[in-house]
């Protein structure tokens, strides 16, 4: 079990960090983009599944579960910023007004979801 845990931690933390830092270069293709678009959301979901399973019935667990939606919304903001700063985007590495509006819309959604989570 201990060896599996170490391998799982390596795969879940070190490999995505290396891919995001573009250590693999062009060999891996767009693996950094795939990680940002898909794996981050999956990791967030897995973390909250574990929290729900182990501490879901406790007061702390219920508070932690309320924070899942705002965290996912913040990851959407991060995705929009990442897309806007790509060299292949409309404005290149600079953010255009259209891209800025998309980012602002995601920020508004994140704030709304955060306020809804706080109210309940």
Biopython code that builds the backbone (N, CA, C, O; Angstrom):
import numpy as np
from Bio.PDB.StructureBuilder import StructureBuilder

atoms = [
    (1, "UNK", "N", (0.824, -1.192, 0.000)),
    (1, "UNK", "CA", (0.000, 0.000, 0.000)),
    (1, "UNK", "C", (0.867, 1.254, 0.000)),
    (1, "UNK", "O", (0.548, 2.233, -0.675)),
    (2, "UNK", "N", (1.961, 1.226, 0.755)),
    (2, "UNK", "CA", (2.825, 2.391, 0.853)),
    (2, "UNK", "C", (3.457, 2.722, -0.496)),
    (2, "UNK", "O", (3.574, 3.895, -0.849)),
    (3, "UNK", "N", (3.864, 1.710, -1.249)),
    (3, "UNK", "CA", (4.482, 1.943, -2.558)),
    (3, "UNK", "C", (3.449, 2.534, -3.525)),
    (3, "UNK", "O", (3.775, 3.409, -4.326)),
    (4, "UNK", "N", (2.207, 2.054, -3.448)),
    (4, "UNK", "CA", (1.155, 2.583, -4.304)),
    (4, "UNK", "C", (0.904, 4.058, -4.002)),
    (4, "UNK", "O", (0.697, 4.851, -4.920)),
    (5, "UNK", "N", (0.920, 4.427, -2.724)),
    (5, "UNK", "CA", (0.685, 5.815, -2.330)),
    (5, "UNK", "C", (1.777, 6.720, -2.880)),
    (5, "UNK", "O", (1.487, 7.807, -3.378)),
    (6, "UNK", "N", (3.015, 6.288, -2.796)),
    (6, "UNK", "CA", (4.122, 7.077, -3.339)),
    (6, "UNK", "C", (4.019, 7.242, -4.841)),
    (6, "UNK", "O", (4.269, 8.325, -5.370)),
    (7, "UNK", "N", (3.655, 6.182, -5.526)),
    (7, "UNK", "CA", (3.490, 6.252, -6.981)),
    (7, "UNK", "C", (2.330, 7.158, -7.345)),
    (7, "UNK", "O", (2.427, 7.952, -8.281)),
    (8, "UNK", "N", (1.245, 7.043, -6.617)),
    (8, "UNK", "CA", (0.081, 7.889, -6.892)),
    (8, "UNK", "C", (0.415, 9.358, -6.665)),
    (8, "UNK", "O", (0.011, 10.210, -7.456)),
    (9, "UNK", "N", (1.143, 9.665, -5.604)),
    (9, "UNK", "CA", (1.536, 11.048, -5.357)),
    (9, "UNK", "C", (2.455, 11.569, -6.455)),
    (9, "UNK", "O", (2.339, 12.722, -6.871)),
    (10, "UNK", "N", (3.359, 10.731, -6.921)),
    (10, "UNK", "CA", (4.244, 11.139, -8.015)),
    (10, "UNK", "C", (3.444, 11.464, -9.259)),
    (10, "UNK", "O", (3.663, 12.493, -9.898)),
    (11, "UNK", "N", (2.521, 10.591, -9.599)),
    (11, "UNK", "CA", (1.730, 10.783, -10.820)),
    (11, "UNK", "C", (0.824, 12.001, -10.693)),
    (11, "UNK", "O", (0.668, 12.756, -11.652)),
    (12, "UNK", "N", (0.223, 12.203, -9.519)),
    (12, "UNK", "CA", (-0.749, 13.288, -9.348)),
    (12, "UNK", "C", (-0.109, 14.654, -9.144)),
    (12, "UNK", "O", (-0.745, 15.666, -9.440)),
    (13, "UNK", "N", (1.123, 14.720, -8.652)),
    (13, "UNK", "CA", (1.721, 16.016, -8.341)),
    (13, "UNK", "C", (2.921, 16.325, -9.227)),
    (13, "UNK", "O", (2.952, 17.371, -9.876)),
    (14, "UNK", "N", (3.894, 15.449, -9.267)),
    (14, "UNK", "CA", (5.142, 15.751, -9.960)),
    (14, "UNK", "C", (4.964, 15.747, -11.474)),
    (14, "UNK", "O", (5.422, 16.672, -12.145)),
    (15, "UNK", "N", (4.318, 14.740, -12.018)),
    (15, "UNK", "CA", (4.159, 14.652, -13.471)),
    (15, "UNK", "C", (3.373, 15.836, -14.042)),
    (15, "UNK", "O", (3.819, 16.428, -15.025)),
    (16, "UNK", "N", (2.228, 16.203, -13.470)),
    (16, "UNK", "CA", (1.530, 17.383, -14.000)),
    (16, "UNK", "C", (2.331, 18.669, -13.852)),
    (16, "UNK", "O", (2.267, 19.538, -14.721)),
    (17, "UNK", "N", (3.087, 18.804, -12.762)),
    (17, "UNK", "CA", (3.897, 20.012, -12.582)),
    (17, "UNK", "C", (4.981, 20.093, -13.653)),
    (17, "UNK", "O", (5.245, 21.167, -14.193)),
    (18, "UNK", "N", (5.610, 18.957, -13.959)),
    (18, "UNK", "CA", (6.626, 18.942, -15.009)),
    (18, "UNK", "C", (6.018, 19.246, -16.366)),
    (18, "UNK", "O", (6.610, 19.964, -17.172)),
    (19, "UNK", "N", (4.849, 18.705, -16.617)),
    (19, "UNK", "CA", (4.193, 18.956, -17.897)),
    (19, "UNK", "C", (3.777, 20.417, -18.017)),
    (19, "UNK", "O", (3.891, 21.009, -19.091)),
    (20, "UNK", "N", (3.298, 21.000, -16.925)),
    (20, "UNK", "CA", (2.889, 22.401, -16.958)),
    (20, "UNK", "C", (4.102, 23.303, -17.181)),
    (20, "UNK", "O", (4.004, 24.324, -17.862)),
    (21, "UNK", "N", (5.232, 22.927, -16.612)),
    (21, "UNK", "CA", (6.449, 23.706, -16.794)),
    (21, "UNK", "C", (7.056, 23.488, -18.175)),
    (21, "UNK", "O", (8.091, 24.074, -18.492)),
    (22, "UNK", "N", (6.439, 22.671, -18.983)),
    (22, "UNK", "CA", (6.848, 22.366, -20.358)),
    (22, "UNK", "C", (8.227, 21.720, -20.409)),
    (22, "UNK", "O", (9.006, 21.972, -21.328)),
    (23, "UNK", "N", (8.523, 20.879, -19.409)),
    (23, "UNK", "CA", (9.790, 20.166, -19.391)),
    (23, "UNK", "C", (9.842, 19.160, -20.532)),
    (23, "UNK", "O", (10.911, 18.885, -21.077)),
    (24, "UNK", "N", (8.688, 18.614, -20.892)),
    (24, "UNK", "CA", (8.659, 17.605, -21.935)),
    (24, "UNK", "C", (8.779, 18.220, -23.324)),
    (24, "UNK", "O", (9.027, 17.500, -24.291)),
    (25, "UNK", "N", (8.613, 19.512, -23.442)),
    (25, "UNK", "CA", (8.744, 20.195, -24.722)),
    (25, "UNK", "C", (7.702, 19.745, -25.721)),
    (25, "UNK", "O", (6.554, 19.480, -25.363)),
    (26, "UNK", "N", (8.112, 19.661, -26.984)),
    (26, "UNK", "CA", (7.195, 19.299, -28.052)),
    (26, "UNK", "C", (6.944, 17.806, -28.128)),
    (26, "UNK", "O", (6.053, 17.369, -28.856)),
    (27, "UNK", "N", (7.719, 17.007, -27.384)),
    (27, "UNK", "CA", (7.531, 15.559, -27.412)),
    (27, "UNK", "C", (6.138, 15.206, -26.918)),
    (27, "UNK", "O", (5.472, 14.337, -27.480)),
    (28, "UNK", "N", (5.706, 15.881, -25.873)),
    (28, "UNK", "CA", (4.420, 15.567, -25.268)),
    (28, "UNK", "C", (3.264, 16.263, -25.970)),
    (28, "UNK", "O", (2.107, 16.045, -25.608)),
    (29, "UNK", "N", (3.546, 17.080, -26.949)),
    (29, "UNK", "CA", (2.467, 17.778, -27.646)),
    (29, "UNK", "C", (1.836, 18.810, -26.748)),
    (29, "UNK", "O", (2.533, 19.659, -26.192)),
    (30, "UNK", "N", (0.546, 18.753, -26.597)),
    (30, "UNK", "CA", (-0.165, 19.726, -25.779)),
    (30, "UNK", "C", (-0.531, 19.192, -24.418)),
    (30, "UNK", "O", (-1.630, 19.460, -23.933)),
    (31, "UNK", "N", (0.357, 18.441, -23.783)),
    (31, "UNK", "CA", (0.000, 17.818, -22.506)),
    (31, "UNK", "C", (-0.228, 18.862, -21.415)),
    (31, "UNK", "O", (-1.060, 18.657, -20.531)),
    (32, "UNK", "N", (0.504, 19.984, -21.465)),
    (32, "UNK", "CA", (0.282, 21.035, -20.477)),
    (32, "UNK", "C", (-1.116, 21.606, -20.586)),
    (32, "UNK", "O", (-1.763, 21.861, -19.570)),
    (33, "UNK", "N", (-1.592, 21.811, -21.804)),
    (33, "UNK", "CA", (-2.947, 22.312, -22.004)),
    (33, "UNK", "C", (-3.981, 21.287, -21.566)),
    (33, "UNK", "O", (-5.012, 21.643, -20.996)),
    (34, "UNK", "N", (-3.705, 20.014, -21.831)),
    (34, "UNK", "CA", (-4.645, 18.973, -21.422)),
    (34, "UNK", "C", (-4.761, 18.935, -19.905)),
    (34, "UNK", "O", (-5.856, 18.787, -19.364)),
    (35, "UNK", "N", (-3.624, 19.071, -19.217)),
    (35, "UNK", "CA", (-3.641, 19.040, -17.757)),
    (35, "UNK", "C", (-4.446, 20.210, -17.218)),
    (35, "UNK", "O", (-5.253, 20.041, -16.304)),
    (36, "UNK", "N", (-4.233, 21.387, -17.773)),
    (36, "UNK", "CA", (-4.956, 22.558, -17.287)),
    (36, "UNK", "C", (-6.444, 22.422, -17.574)),
    (36, "UNK", "O", (-7.265, 22.781, -16.730)),
    (37, "UNK", "N", (-6.809, 21.916, -18.738)),
    (37, "UNK", "CA", (-8.218, 21.839, -19.117)),
    (37, "UNK", "C", (-8.963, 20.673, -18.487)),
    (37, "UNK", "O", (-10.165, 20.780, -18.245)),
    (38, "UNK", "N", (-8.290, 19.568, -18.214)),
    (38, "UNK", "CA", (-8.991, 18.367, -17.751)),
    (38, "UNK", "C", (-8.536, 17.847, -16.391)),
    (38, "UNK", "O", (-9.365, 17.581, -15.521)),
    (39, "UNK", "N", (-7.250, 17.705, -16.206)),
    (39, "UNK", "CA", (-6.748, 17.033, -15.012)),
    (39, "UNK", "C", (-6.976, 17.839, -13.742)),
    (39, "UNK", "O", (-7.250, 17.256, -12.694)),
    (40, "UNK", "N", (-6.871, 19.153, -13.805)),
    (40, "UNK", "CA", (-7.071, 19.972, -12.608)),
    (40, "UNK", "C", (-8.489, 19.764, -12.070)),
    (40, "UNK", "O", (-8.678, 19.585, -10.867)),
    (41, "UNK", "N", (-9.464, 19.788, -12.945)),
    (41, "UNK", "CA", (-10.847, 19.581, -12.527)),
    (41, "UNK", "C", (-11.039, 18.184, -11.941)),
    (41, "UNK", "O", (-11.749, 18.013, -10.950)),
    (42, "UNK", "N", (-10.410, 17.198, -12.550)),
    (42, "UNK", "CA", (-10.522, 15.829, -12.037)),
    (42, "UNK", "C", (-9.878, 15.689, -10.668)),
    (42, "UNK", "O", (-10.413, 15.002, -9.798)),
    (43, "UNK", "N", (-8.737, 16.333, -10.470)),
    (43, "UNK", "CA", (-8.061, 16.266, -9.179)),
    (43, "UNK", "C", (-8.905, 16.944, -8.104)),
    (43, "UNK", "O", (-9.016, 16.437, -6.987)),
    (44, "UNK", "N", (-9.502, 18.091, -8.437)),
    (44, "UNK", "CA", (-10.380, 18.776, -7.483)),
    (44, "UNK", "C", (-11.543, 17.860, -7.095)),
    (44, "UNK", "O", (-11.897, 17.754, -5.921)),
    (45, "UNK", "N", (-12.126, 17.204, -8.088)),
    (45, "UNK", "CA", (-13.239, 16.291, -7.815)),
    (45, "UNK", "C", (-12.801, 15.148, -6.917)),
    (45, "UNK", "O", (-13.516, 14.800, -5.977)),
    (46, "UNK", "N", (-11.639, 14.554, -7.183)),
    (46, "UNK", "CA", (-11.153, 13.445, -6.358)),
    (46, "UNK", "C", (-10.888, 13.884, -4.925)),
    (46, "UNK", "O", (-11.213, 13.160, -3.984)),
    (47, "UNK", "N", (-10.301, 15.063, -4.751)),
    (47, "UNK", "CA", (-10.019, 15.554, -3.399)),
    (47, "UNK", "C", (-11.316, 15.712, -2.616)),
    (47, "UNK", "O", (-11.388, 15.327, -1.449)),
    (48, "UNK", "N", (-12.341, 16.277, -3.253)),
    (48, "UNK", "CA", (-13.593, 16.474, -2.539)),
    (48, "UNK", "C", (-14.358, 15.169, -2.348)),
    (48, "UNK", "O", (-15.157, 15.061, -1.417)),
    (49, "UNK", "N", (-14.135, 14.184, -3.198)),
    (49, "UNK", "CA", (-14.726, 12.865, -2.950)),
    (49, "UNK", "C", (-14.127, 12.247, -1.692)),
    (49, "UNK", "O", (-14.836, 11.635, -0.894)),
    (50, "UNK", "N", (-12.826, 12.411, -1.522)),
    (50, "UNK", "CA", (-12.162, 11.878, -0.332)),
    (50, "UNK", "C", (-12.637, 12.618, 0.913)),
    (50, "UNK", "O", (-12.928, 11.999, 1.937)),
    (51, "UNK", "N", (-12.714, 13.955, 0.822)),
    (51, "UNK", "CA", (-13.202, 14.737, 1.967)),
    (51, "UNK", "C", (-14.617, 14.310, 2.329)),
    (51, "UNK", "O", (-14.932, 14.134, 3.506)),
    (52, "UNK", "N", (-15.477, 14.140, 1.316)),
    (52, "UNK", "CA", (-16.854, 13.730, 1.566)),
    (52, "UNK", "C", (-16.948, 12.348, 2.181)),
    (52, "UNK", "O", (-17.782, 12.105, 3.053)),
    (53, "UNK", "N", (-16.097, 11.447, 1.730)),
    (53, "UNK", "CA", (-16.147, 10.076, 2.253)),
    (53, "UNK", "C", (-15.627, 9.989, 3.688)),
    (53, "UNK", "O", (-16.192, 9.270, 4.512)),
    (54, "UNK", "N", (-14.562, 10.715, 3.983)),
    (54, "UNK", "CA", (-13.951, 10.583, 5.303)),
    (54, "UNK", "C", (-14.541, 11.531, 6.347)),
    (54, "UNK", "O", (-14.729, 11.147, 7.501)),
    (55, "UNK", "N", (-14.830, 12.761, 5.942)),
    (55, "UNK", "CA", (-15.272, 13.761, 6.908)),
    (55, "UNK", "C", (-16.599, 14.414, 6.527)),
    (55, "UNK", "O", (-16.941, 15.460, 7.078)),
    (56, "UNK", "N", (-17.344, 13.833, 5.610)),
    (56, "UNK", "CA", (-18.575, 14.439, 5.117)),
    (56, "UNK", "C", (-19.635, 14.681, 6.164)),
    (56, "UNK", "O", (-20.421, 15.619, 6.031)),
    (57, "UNK", "N", (-19.682, 13.866, 7.200)),
    (57, "UNK", "CA", (-20.702, 14.010, 8.221)),
    (57, "UNK", "C", (-20.341, 14.990, 9.326)),
    (57, "UNK", "O", (-21.198, 15.376, 10.121)),
    (58, "UNK", "N", (-19.073, 15.395, 9.377)),
    (58, "UNK", "CA", (-18.650, 16.319, 10.427)),
    (58, "UNK", "C", (-18.947, 17.759, 10.028)),
    (58, "UNK", "O", (-19.223, 18.060, 8.867)),
    (59, "UNK", "N", (-18.885, 18.630, 11.011)),
    (59, "UNK", "CA", (-19.132, 20.049, 10.734)),
    (59, "UNK", "C", (-18.075, 20.605, 9.777)),
    (59, "UNK", "O", (-18.400, 21.346, 8.849)),
    (60, "UNK", "N", (-16.809, 20.244, 10.006)),
    (60, "UNK", "CA", (-15.726, 20.686, 9.146)),
    (60, "UNK", "C", (-15.912, 20.161, 7.731)),
    (60, "UNK", "O", (-15.687, 20.886, 6.762)),
    (61, "UNK", "N", (-16.319, 18.911, 7.608)),
    (61, "UNK", "CA", (-16.526, 18.308, 6.295)),
    (61, "UNK", "C", (-17.616, 19.002, 5.501)),
    (61, "UNK", "O", (-17.486, 19.187, 4.291)),
    (62, "UNK", "N", (-18.696, 19.391, 6.180)),
    (62, "UNK", "CA", (-19.779, 20.101, 5.494)),
    (62, "UNK", "C", (-19.326, 21.468, 5.004)),
    (62, "UNK", "O", (-19.697, 21.899, 3.912)),
    (63, "UNK", "N", (-18.524, 22.147, 5.812)),
    (63, "UNK", "CA", (-17.981, 23.440, 5.382)),
    (63, "UNK", "C", (-17.046, 23.253, 4.195)),
    (63, "UNK", "O", (-17.089, 24.029, 3.241)),
    (64, "UNK", "N", (-16.204, 22.229, 4.248)),
    (64, "UNK", "CA", (-15.268, 21.968, 3.147)),
    (64, "UNK", "C", (-16.012, 21.627, 1.861)),
    (64, "UNK", "O", (-15.598, 22.039, 0.777)),
    (65, "UNK", "N", (-17.105, 20.879, 1.972)),
    (65, "UNK", "CA", (-17.860, 20.502, 0.772)),
    (65, "UNK", "C", (-18.531, 21.713, 0.125)),
    (65, "UNK", "O", (-18.738, 21.728, -1.089)),
    (66, "UNK", "N", (-18.869, 22.718, 0.916)),
    (66, "UNK", "CA", (-19.448, 23.942, 0.351)),
    (66, "UNK", "C", (-18.430, 24.700, -0.503)),
    (66, "UNK", "O", (-18.810, 25.457, -1.397)),
    (67, "UNK", "N", (-17.154, 24.502, -0.233)),
    (67, "UNK", "CA", (-16.123, 25.241, -0.966)),
    (67, "UNK", "C", (-15.772, 24.614, -2.309)),
    (67, "UNK", "O", (-14.960, 25.171, -3.048)),
    (68, "UNK", "N", (-16.360, 23.476, -2.642)),
    (68, "UNK", "CA", (-16.022, 22.801, -3.896)),
    (68, "UNK", "C", (-16.396, 23.637, -5.115)),
    (68, "UNK", "O", (-15.574, 23.799, -6.016)),
    (69, "UNK", "N", (-17.597, 24.162, -5.166)),
    (69, "UNK", "CA", (-18.061, 24.912, -6.336)),
    (69, "UNK", "C", (-17.240, 26.181, -6.544)),
    (69, "UNK", "O", (-16.829, 26.443, -7.675)),
    (70, "UNK", "N", (-16.979, 26.987, -5.502)),
    (70, "UNK", "CA", (-16.137, 28.168, -5.739)),
    (70, "UNK", "C", (-14.727, 27.823, -6.224)),
    (70, "UNK", "O", (-14.155, 28.545, -7.041)),
    (71, "UNK", "N", (-14.174, 26.732, -5.727)),
    (71, "UNK", "CA", (-12.837, 26.332, -6.181)),
    (71, "UNK", "C", (-12.870, 25.935, -7.648)),
    (71, "UNK", "O", (-11.957, 26.281, -8.398)),
    (72, "UNK", "N", (-13.900, 25.219, -8.069)),
    (72, "UNK", "CA", (-14.012, 24.861, -9.476)),
    (72, "UNK", "C", (-14.204, 26.098, -10.339)),
    (72, "UNK", "O", (-13.670, 26.165, -11.447)),
    (73, "UNK", "N", (-14.956, 27.076, -9.852)),
    (73, "UNK", "CA", (-15.135, 28.322, -10.602)),
    (73, "UNK", "C", (-13.815, 29.079, -10.728)),
    (73, "UNK", "O", (-13.536, 29.669, -11.772)),
    (74, "UNK", "N", (-13.008, 29.066, -9.677)),
    (74, "UNK", "CA", (-11.700, 29.722, -9.754)),
    (74, "UNK", "C", (-10.784, 29.009, -10.743)),
    (74, "UNK", "O", (-9.966, 29.650, -11.403)),
    (75, "UNK", "N", (-10.915, 27.698, -10.850)),
    (75, "UNK", "CA", (-10.107, 26.989, -11.855)),
    (75, "UNK", "C", (-10.561, 27.364, -13.256)),
    (75, "UNK", "O", (-9.750, 27.377, -14.182)),
    (76, "UNK", "N", (-11.858, 27.674, -13.431)),
    (76, "UNK", "CA", (-12.337, 28.149, -14.735)),
    (76, "UNK", "C", (-11.737, 29.516, -15.078)),
    (76, "UNK", "O", (-11.407, 29.781, -16.234)),
    (77, "UNK", "N", (-11.599, 30.381, -14.066)),
    (77, "UNK", "CA", (-10.955, 31.685, -14.286)),
    (77, "UNK", "C", (-9.515, 31.471, -14.724)),
    (77, "UNK", "O", (-9.033, 32.129, -15.646)),
    (78, "UNK", "N", (-8.828, 30.544, -14.055)),
    (78, "UNK", "CA", (-7.439, 30.258, -14.386)),
    (78, "UNK", "C", (-7.319, 29.739, -15.823)),
    (78, "UNK", "O", (-6.389, 30.104, -16.543)),
    (79, "UNK", "N", (-8.256, 28.894, -16.232)),
    (79, "UNK", "CA", (-8.249, 28.367, -17.596)),
    (79, "UNK", "C", (-8.404, 29.492, -18.615)),
    (79, "UNK", "O", (-7.704, 29.517, -19.627)),
    (80, "UNK", "N", (-9.325, 30.428, -18.348)),
    (80, "UNK", "CA", (-9.540, 31.547, -19.276)),
    (80, "UNK", "C", (-8.298, 32.420, -19.389)),
    (80, "UNK", "O", (-7.931, 32.846, -20.484)),
    (81, "UNK", "N", (-7.651, 32.685, -18.257)),
    (81, "UNK", "CA", (-6.429, 33.488, -18.288)),
    (81, "UNK", "C", (-5.340, 32.758, -19.061)),
    (81, "UNK", "O", (-4.607, 33.370, -19.838)),
    (82, "UNK", "N", (-5.234, 31.456, -18.849)),
    (82, "UNK", "CA", (-4.233, 30.660, -19.565)),
    (82, "UNK", "C", (-4.484, 30.692, -21.075)),
    (82, "UNK", "O", (-3.550, 30.849, -21.862)),
    (83, "UNK", "N", (-5.737, 30.545, -21.467)),
    (83, "UNK", "CA", (-6.077, 30.585, -22.897)),
    (83, "UNK", "C", (-5.782, 31.957, -23.497)),
    (83, "UNK", "O", (-5.322, 32.050, -24.635)),
    (84, "UNK", "N", (-6.043, 33.017, -22.741)),
    (84, "UNK", "CA", (-5.830, 34.372, -23.249)),
    (84, "UNK", "C", (-4.351, 34.705, -23.385)),
    (84, "UNK", "O", (-3.983, 35.538, -24.213)),
    (85, "UNK", "N", (-3.503, 34.074, -22.591)),
    (85, "UNK", "CA", (-2.072, 34.386, -22.626)),
    (85, "UNK", "C", (-1.273, 33.494, -23.554)),
    (85, "UNK", "O", (-0.054, 33.640, -23.654)),
    (86, "UNK", "N", (-1.934, 32.576, -24.230)),
    (86, "UNK", "CA", (-1.226, 31.723, -25.185)),
    (86, "UNK", "C", (-0.730, 32.560, -26.361)),
    (86, "UNK", "O", (-1.389, 33.522, -26.755)),
    (87, "UNK", "N", (0.410, 32.208, -26.920)),
    (87, "UNK", "CA", (0.887, 32.934, -28.100)),
    (87, "UNK", "C", (-0.045, 32.778, -29.307)),
    (87, "UNK", "O", (-0.033, 33.619, -30.206)),
    (88, "UNK", "N", (-0.844, 31.719, -29.335)),
    (88, "UNK", "CA", (-1.743, 31.486, -30.471)),
    (88, "UNK", "C", (-3.108, 32.131, -30.286)),
    (88, "UNK", "O", (-3.973, 31.987, -31.150)),
    (89, "UNK", "N", (-3.323, 32.842, -29.175)),
    (89, "UNK", "CA", (-4.620, 33.483, -28.968)),
    (89, "UNK", "C", (-4.721, 34.741, -29.838)),
    (89, "UNK", "O", (-3.774, 35.100, -30.537)),
    (90, "UNK", "N", (-5.870, 35.396, -29.785)),
    (90, "UNK", "CA", (-6.122, 36.564, -30.636)),
    (90, "UNK", "C", (-5.070, 37.653, -30.480)),
    (90, "UNK", "O", (-4.563, 38.168, -31.477)),
    (91, "UNK", "N", (-4.738, 38.008, -29.259)),
    (91, "UNK", "CA", (-3.787, 39.091, -29.029)),
    (91, "UNK", "C", (-2.382, 38.617, -28.741)),
    (91, "UNK", "O", (-1.536, 39.408, -28.324)),
    (92, "UNK", "N", (-2.120, 37.351, -28.954)),
    (92, "UNK", "CA", (-0.811, 36.809, -28.598)),
    (92, "UNK", "C", (-0.720, 36.687, -27.085)),
    (92, "UNK", "O", (-1.667, 36.250, -26.431)),
    (93, "UNK", "N", (0.425, 37.077, -26.532)),
    (93, "UNK", "CA", (0.591, 36.973, -25.080)),
    (93, "UNK", "C", (-0.110, 38.096, -24.328)),
    (93, "UNK", "O", (-0.319, 37.994, -23.119)),
    (94, "UNK", "N", (-0.472, 39.157, -25.024)),
    (94, "UNK", "CA", (-1.234, 40.222, -24.368)),
    (94, "UNK", "C", (-2.714, 39.882, -24.435)),
    (94, "UNK", "O", (-3.164, 39.190, -25.348)),
    (95, "UNK", "N", (-3.455, 40.369, -23.471)),
    (95, "UNK", "CA", (-4.876, 40.042, -23.376)),
    (95, "UNK", "C", (-5.683, 41.134, -24.070)),
    (95, "UNK", "O", (-5.553, 42.315, -23.747)),
    (96, "UNK", "N", (-6.513, 40.729, -25.024)),
    (96, "UNK", "CA", (-7.355, 41.684, -25.746)),
    (96, "UNK", "C", (-8.589, 42.025, -24.915)),
    (96, "UNK", "O", (-8.856, 41.401, -23.888)),
    (97, "UNK", "N", (-9.331, 43.020, -25.375)),
    (97, "UNK", "CA", (-10.543, 43.432, -24.656)),
    (97, "UNK", "C", (-11.584, 42.312, -24.645)),
    (97, "UNK", "O", (-12.271, 42.113, -23.643)),
    (98, "UNK", "N", (-11.701, 41.583, -25.752)),
    (98, "UNK", "CA", (-12.662, 40.475, -25.833)),
    (98, "UNK", "C", (-12.293, 39.374, -24.834)),
    (98, "UNK", "O", (-13.159, 38.842, -24.139)),
    (99, "UNK", "N", (-11.007, 39.041, -24.768)),
    (99, "UNK", "CA", (-10.549, 38.022, -23.826)),
    (99, "UNK", "C", (-10.710, 38.512, -22.385)),
    (99, "UNK", "O", (-11.048, 37.738, -21.489)),
    (100, "UNK", "N", (-10.468, 39.786, -22.179)),
    (100, "UNK", "CA", (-10.636, 40.372, -20.842)),
    (100, "UNK", "C", (-12.091, 40.272, -20.395)),
    (100, "UNK", "O", (-12.366, 40.001, -19.226)),
    (101, "UNK", "N", (-13.018, 40.489, -21.317)),
    (101, "UNK", "CA", (-14.440, 40.367, -20.987)),
    (101, "UNK", "C", (-14.804, 38.936, -20.592)),
    (101, "UNK", "O", (-15.592, 38.725, -19.669)),
    (102, "UNK", "N", (-14.224, 37.945, -21.299)),
    (102, "UNK", "CA", (-14.474, 36.543, -20.938)),
    (102, "UNK", "C", (-13.946, 36.239, -19.538)),
    (102, "UNK", "O", (-14.606, 35.565, -18.746)),
    (103, "UNK", "N", (-12.752, 36.743, -19.247)),
    (103, "UNK", "CA", (-12.155, 36.520, -17.924)),
    (103, "UNK", "C", (-13.019, 37.173, -16.851)),
    (103, "UNK", "O", (-13.261, 36.588, -15.795)),
    (104, "UNK", "N", (-13.477, 38.383, -17.127)),
    (104, "UNK", "CA", (-14.319, 39.098, -16.167)),
    (104, "UNK", "C", (-15.636, 38.364, -15.929)),
    (104, "UNK", "O", (-16.130, 38.332, -14.802)),
    (105, "UNK", "N", (-16.206, 37.777, -16.972)),
    (105, "UNK", "CA", (-17.441, 37.001, -16.820)),
    (105, "UNK", "C", (-17.195, 35.783, -15.923)),
    (105, "UNK", "O", (-18.038, 35.449, -15.091)),
    (106, "UNK", "N", (-16.055, 35.125, -16.085)),
    (106, "UNK", "CA", (-15.727, 33.980, -15.229)),
    (106, "UNK", "C", (-15.508, 34.423, -13.784)),
    (106, "UNK", "O", (-15.896, 33.718, -12.853)),
    (107, "UNK", "N", (-14.890, 35.586, -13.595)),
    (107, "UNK", "CA", (-14.685, 36.107, -12.237)),
    (107, "UNK", "C", (-16.034, 36.407, -11.584)),
    (107, "UNK", "O", (-16.238, 36.120, -10.404)),
    (108, "UNK", "N", (-16.953, 36.986, -12.359)),
    (108, "UNK", "CA", (-18.291, 37.264, -11.825)),
    (108, "UNK", "C", (-18.995, 35.984, -11.404)),
    (108, "UNK", "O", (-19.628, 35.937, -10.349)),
    (109, "UNK", "N", (-18.885, 34.939, -12.231)),
    (109, "UNK", "CA", (-19.477, 33.649, -11.860)),
    (109, "UNK", "C", (-18.858, 33.108, -10.580)),
    (109, "UNK", "O", (-19.563, 32.589, -9.715)),
    (110, "UNK", "N", (-17.533, 33.230, -10.461)),
    (110, "UNK", "CA", (-16.850, 32.733, -9.270)),
    (110, "UNK", "C", (-17.312, 33.484, -8.022)),
    (110, "UNK", "O", (-17.515, 32.879, -6.969)),
    (111, "UNK", "N", (-17.475, 34.788, -8.140)),
    (111, "UNK", "CA", (-17.931, 35.581, -6.990)),
    (111, "UNK", "C", (-19.359, 35.199, -6.613)),
    (111, "UNK", "O", (-19.669, 35.055, -5.431)),
    (112, "UNK", "N", (-20.235, 35.034, -7.614)),
    (112, "UNK", "CA", (-21.622, 34.640, -7.343)),
    (112, "UNK", "C", (-21.682, 33.294, -6.627)),
    (112, "UNK", "O", (-22.389, 33.138, -5.631)),
    (113, "UNK", "N", (-20.924, 32.318, -7.151)),
    (113, "UNK", "CA", (-20.932, 30.978, -6.546)),
    (113, "UNK", "C", (-20.352, 31.010, -5.128)),
    (113, "UNK", "O", (-20.824, 30.287, -4.251)),
    (114, "UNK", "N", (-19.326, 31.848, -4.901)),
    (114, "UNK", "CA", (-18.742, 31.966, -3.575)),
    (114, "UNK", "C", (-19.756, 32.548, -2.598)),
    (114, "UNK", "O", (-19.899, 32.054, -1.480)),
    (115, "UNK", "N", (-20.463, 33.603, -3.020)),
    (115, "UNK", "CA", (-21.472, 34.203, -2.151)),
    (115, "UNK", "C", (-22.629, 33.240, -1.866)),
    (115, "UNK", "O", (-23.157, 33.215, -0.754)),
    (116, "UNK", "N", (-23.019, 32.456, -2.861)),
    (116, "UNK", "CA", (-24.071, 31.453, -2.646)),
    (116, "UNK", "C", (-23.615, 30.395, -1.648)),
    (116, "UNK", "O", (-24.396, 29.952, -0.806)),
    (117, "UNK", "N", (-22.349, 29.990, -1.743)),
    (117, "UNK", "CA", (-21.827, 28.987, -0.814)),
    (117, "UNK", "C", (-21.735, 29.529, 0.606)),
    (117, "UNK", "O", (-21.949, 28.795, 1.570)),
    (118, "UNK", "N", (-21.417, 30.816, 0.734)),
    (118, "UNK", "CA", (-21.330, 31.413, 2.063)),
    (118, "UNK", "C", (-22.716, 31.555, 2.700)),
    (118, "UNK", "O", (-22.872, 31.353, 3.905)),
    (119, "UNK", "N", (-23.728, 31.903, 1.882)),
    (119, "UNK", "CA", (-25.078, 32.113, 2.405)),
    (119, "UNK", "C", (-25.701, 30.827, 2.933)),
    (119, "UNK", "O", (-26.435, 30.855, 3.921)),
    (120, "UNK", "N", (-25.414, 29.692, 2.278)),
    (120, "UNK", "CA", (-26.051, 28.442, 2.697)),
    (120, "UNK", "C", (-25.357, 27.802, 3.864)),
    (120, "UNK", "O", (-25.779, 26.743, 4.329)),
]
sb = StructureBuilder()
sb.init_structure("model")
sb.init_model(0)
sb.init_chain("A")
sb.init_seg("    ")
for serial, (resi, resn, name, xyz) in enumerate(atoms, 1):
    if name == "N":
        sb.init_residue(resn, " ", resi, " ")
    sb.init_atom(name, np.array(xyz, "f"), 0.0, 1.0, " ", f" {name:<3s}", serial, name[0])
structure = sb.get_structure()
